[in-house]
Amino acid sequence: MKKNLTQILALSAFLFTYNYSSSQNSAVLKDFINENDIAIRSVQKYGINISGSETETTLKDLLILQVASVKTFNSNAGKSADLAFAIREKCTEFLTKNSTGSLDFLKLTDKERTFFSSPKPVEKANSLLKKGELEKINSIDTKNPHLFDGMNTRIN
């Protein structure tokens, strides 16, 4: 009887810790994804005055990754995290080359560093979106300030 009670208490403590940890990780990922939305808007802002198709391609790639990250947040948090990390890397690379402002908002916090300790490379983010979603992203005018209207790039 005493052994069973000890096992039940130990299991309860484990489940509580697991659920608490999982909930914290979910909050870290959600915040990270929403901060990426801001970073992508910064890429658009600094890319508006750059001629050539490189900026347009970069922005569309970032949007595909962001929409896929938001879409997989509830169903596959690991994939969503990998996508989110790839977005942050690409935004940081672009903004380091093309902006004059502070990039402190892109730096990983201690919680984020712990959470993203071993991100996997992202392959074929296009396959995570429906044909209509890809067509919408590929047909947008990246210079349009209302680019993000109607796109699911944030988690509420």
N, C-alpha and C positions, 0 to 999 in steps of 0.2 A: 504494500500500500504506500509506504513512504517512498520507495523507489519509483513507483508510478507517478507520484506527486512531483518528485524531483524532475523526472523526465518531462512531465507536462509543463512545469515552470521553465525548464531549460528551453523547450521547444517554443513556448510563448515568448520568451526573451529573444530568441533567435528571430522569430517571425516579426516581432516589433522592430528590432534593429534592422532587419532586411527591408521592411516596408518604409521605415524612416529614411534609410540610406537611399532607397529607390526613389522616394519622393523628393529628396534633396537633389539627386542627380537629374531628375526630370525638370526641376526648377532651374538648375544650372543650364541645362540644354535649351530650355524655352527662352531664357534670358539671352543666351548666346545667339540663338537664331534670330530673335528680334533685334539684337544689336547688329547682326549682319545686314538686316534690312536697311538700317541707317548707313552702314558702310557702303552698300550698293548704291544708295542714293548719293553718297559722296563721290563714288566713281562716276556716276552720271553727271553730277555737277562739274567735276573737273574735266570730264571728257567732252563736254558740249563744244568747247572751243578748239578741240584737237581734230585736225582733218585726217582723213584716211579711214579705212574700214577696220583697223585694229581695235579701236575703242568700241565700235559698234559690236564687233564680234565678242569682245571681252564682256561687255554688258549683257548681251544675250546669253552667253555661257553662264554668267553669274545668276541671271534670272532663272535659267533652267535648273541650276543647282539649288537655288533658294526655294523655288516652288516644290521641287522634289523633297527637299529637307523638311519643309512644312508638312507636305503630304504624308511623309513616312514617320513623322514625329510620334504618333500614337501606335502605329502598327509595327514599326521596326526602329526603335530608338537608336540602335547601334549604327544602322545605315544613315539615319538622320544626322547623327553626330559626325560621322565621316564626311558627309556632304557639307555640313556646317563648318567643319574645320577647313575643308578645301576652299570654301568661299572666303573665309577669313584670310587664308594665305594669299589667294588671288587678289583680294581687295588691298591687302597690305602691299603687295608687290606693285600694283598699279598706282596706288596713291603715293608710295615712296618715290616713284619716278615722276609723277605728274602734279602733285599738290605742293603747296607752300605752307599749309597749315599743320597744326599739331596732329600727330597720329596716336596720341596717348590712348584714345578710346578704343584702339584696335589691340592694345597689349592685353595679353592673357592675365587674368587674376590668378591668385594661388589656387582657388577652387577650380577654375577652368584648366589650369595646368595639370592638376591632379586628375580631373575628369578626362582630359584629352591626352593621357600619358602615352597611348599607343594607337593613334589614328591610322586607319587603313587607307590606302590610295583609292580614289574613286574612279570607277570605270563605268561607262555607259549610263550616265544619269538620265539620258534621253529615254531609256527603256522604262523608267519609273513614271513617265508622264503619258497621258493619253494623246492621241494624234492631234486632237483639237487644241489641247494645251500647248503643244509644241508649235503648231501653226500660228497660234496667237502670239507667242513669244517671238517667233522668227519673222513675223510680219510687222512688229511694232517699229515706230519711229523713236529711236533711242535719244533723240534731241528734244522730244516732247516732254515738257515739265509735268504732264499728267500721265506719264508712262505707267505709273504704278496703280492708277485707278482701275479697279476691277480685277486686280491680280491678287492672289492669295499669297502674300509674301511675309505675313506675320502670324503669330499664334496668339489668340486672345485668351 
